[in-house]
C-alpha cells in the first residue's frame, strides 16, 4: 500500500511540476504577443533593417534596396553546406540580376581577410556583407547556416529557408 501511495503521489507531483514549468515558460516575455518576437520576424512581416559593411568597407543598408527582391543568405566560411551554394547563387544572380534581384551573403562573425579569400576562391559574383557582431543574424533569429530569407520589393519577408526559390523568383520577377 505504501509503495502504491508513493507512486500515485510521485506521479502527481511530477505532473504538477511539469505543468507549472509550462505555465511559467509560456507566460515569459519570449512567448508573449507583446514586444519583440522571440522567434524572429515572420513571413509577411517587414524585414528588419540593418547596416553592414561589404568587403570594400562600404556601408549597405537593406532599406535602400526597396523596389528590389533581396535574398539574404546568412553563412560562414567554415560551413560545409554554405560552400556548396556559390555556383547556385551565382546562377540565380546571372538569371535574375537584371530584373531587380539582389543577393546579400551575410557572413557572420568572421574576419574580413578570411571572407575576402573565401569569396575569391569560390568566385562569388554577388555582394558579401560582414556581420561582425552578429547583429543582423540576431535580428533575424538565425539558428544555423546557411539560412536563406527572401524579401520582396516592399521589404516584406516572403519565405525563410526557401525550398522553391526558383519558383518564387519567377513569380516575383517575371521576364519582361
N, C-alpha and C positions, 0 to 999 in steps of 0.2 A: 504494500500500500504506500509506504513512504517513497519508494522509487517511482511509482506511477504519479504521485503528487508532485515530485520534483520535475519530472518530465513535462507534465502539463503546464506547470507554472514557469518552468525554464523556457519552454516554447513561447508562452505568453509574454514573458519579459523580453525575449529576443525579438518577437514580433513588434512589441511596443517601442523598443529601441530603434528598430528599422523604420517604423512609421514616423517616429519623432525626427529622425535624421532626414527623411524625405521632406517633411514639413519645413524644417529649418533651412535645408538647402534650397528648396523651391521658393521660399519667401525671401531669399537673399537678393540683393540688387542685381546680381548676374542673371537671375531668372525673371526679373521684374520687367513689365512692359514700359516702365518709365525710364527715362535716362538713356544711356548708351546701350546699344545692342551688344550683348556679350558674345554673340556668335558672328560678329562682323556684319557688314552690310549684306542685305538680302537681294535676291533677284527682284527687279523692278524698283529698286531704291536707287537714289542718286549715288554715284561712285564717290567715295571720299577723295577730296583733292589732296595733292601732295606737290612738293617742290623737291626735286632731286637733281644732282649733277650728272651730266653724261660723262663719257670718257675724255672729253676735251675740257671739262671743267665748266661747261655752260649749264645754267640752271634751266630745268624743264619743269613746267607746271602742267598738270593734267588738264586743268580747266581751260588752258589755252588751245586745247585740241577738240573743243566742242565743234560740231559740224563734221567731225570725222569719226569713223568707227575705230576704236582703240582696243588692241589686245594687250593685256598686261600679263606678262609671263614672269612669275616670281621663281628665281632659280639660284643655284650656286655652281661654282666651277667643279666641285667635287662630286656632285650628284650624277650618278650613272645614267639615270633616265633623262636628265637635263642635257647630257652630252649627245643624246640621240636626236634632239629636237632641231638644231640649227638647219639641217637640209630642208626639213618640212617647213619651218618658219620662213626660210629664205624663199621657198617656192610660193608660199602664201603672199609674201611681200611682193614678189615678182608679178603674181597674177592679179592682186587686188590693190596694190600700192597706188596706181594711177586713178583709182576710183574713190580715194579718200580713206584708205585703210592704213593704220599706223600700228607698228608693233613696238612695245617697250619691254625689253627684257630687264627686269629689275633684279639686280644681283644683290643678295642680302649679306651684309657684314663681311665683305672681303676687300682686300687692298686693291687699289687702282692698278698697280703693276701686274698683279696676278690676273685680274679680269681682262686687262688690255691684251695680255699674252694669250689668254684663252680665246678671246674674240678673233685675234689674228690667226691662231691655229685652226679654228673652226670656220673661218671665212664668213663671219657673221655680217650680214648686209643690212640689218635693222638696228635701231637705237638701243644702246645698253645704258642703263641708269644705275647709279650706285646708291644703295640704301644702307649707308654706313652704320646707322644707328637702329636699323630695322623699324623705322617709324612708319613707313608705308606698309610693310609686312604686318605690323601690329594693327594698323588701321583696317586692314583687310582680313585680319584674323587668320593669317597664313599658318597652317599647321604642318605642312610638309611641302617639299618641292619635287617636281615642278607643280606650280599652281597657276592655272590659266583663268583669267577673268576677262570676259568680253563686255565692252562698254559701247553703247550705241551713240549716234550723233547728238543726242540730247543729254549725254552724260549719265545715262541710266544703265545699270548692270543688266545685261541680257542673260548671261549664264556664268556659272562658276564650274570649273573642271569640265569644260565644254566637251561633250562626246561627239557632237555632229557639227564641228566648227565649219567645215566646208559648206554644208547646207545653210547654216546661219548666215555666213558671209554672202552666199549667193542671193539670199533674201534681203539682206541689209544693203548690199552693194550690187544691184542689178547692172548688167552690161548695158552700155548706152547705145 
